[in-house]
Amino acid sequence: MKQALKIRVVLVEPKYQLNLGYVCRVMKNFGVDDLYIVNPRCDVKGKKAIQYAKHGRDVLEGAKVVKSLERAASGLMLGTTGVWRKSDSVFHKVIPLDALRNMRLRNPNLTLVIGRDDSGLNREEMASCDAVLFIAADERYPVLNISHAVAVMLYELTSQKYNFSKYLAGKDRINALERLFSERIKRDGYVRDKRTVLSAFSKVLKRSAPTVEEVNALMAAFSAKSGTNKKMRKGKE
């Protein structure tokens, strides 16, 4: 039986109530409520934290404050960094963000360790994590605000639960559309370079992700008799 995904967010020494509030808000957006705070440098129940948490106030109020990262540890510990320093001793543990998609399948119990607002995680803290996630951003300003980093990671972890593929046309339906289009073009005396047109249509289909409704609409158009072509032919006759 497939285990439910469990996500814990750990904030290490957050300094600003505003950022703390925003983290709670974005956690609520993605349905995550397990928050640990290690040695906060701000009032975790302060007015600004509550104000910026918005509807994530319950996440803030349920947060557990602990004195060390070890006390917040659970499951697979994933540190975060916006700076990829090859000289770091933890370089071999740095992984790209998109690795989360496969990681969540093998390890349903994940903890995201978010560093300080002003200085991130230190080397010892990153070394204590099982892996360090690197969020690729513009090299001119590579470090994300902690709430933005949490949003990006939670999206990567939770978006898979939405099955958008059920709205997309299957391979058989697309092949049927391509065959119908091919038959229509072959019968059309106004299209000279039929091979180029058919090739272009095939490539467009391969690059796109048409929905069932879109494919059905195109099939209806290509299978219908064209009144326009008939009028054009009569006019020329």
Secondary structure, DSSP 8 states (H G I E B T S, - for coil): -----EEEEEEES---HHHHHHHHHHHHHTT--EEEEES-SS-TT-HHHHHHHGGGHHHHHT-EEESSHHHH--SEEEEEES---TTSTTGGGEEEGGGHHHHHHH-SEEEEEE-BTTTB--HHHHHHSSEEEE----TTS----HHHHHHHHHHHHHGGGS-GGGGB--HHHHHHHHHHHHHHHHH-TT-S-HHHHHHHHHHHHHH---BHHHHHHHHHHHHS--HHHHHHHHHH-
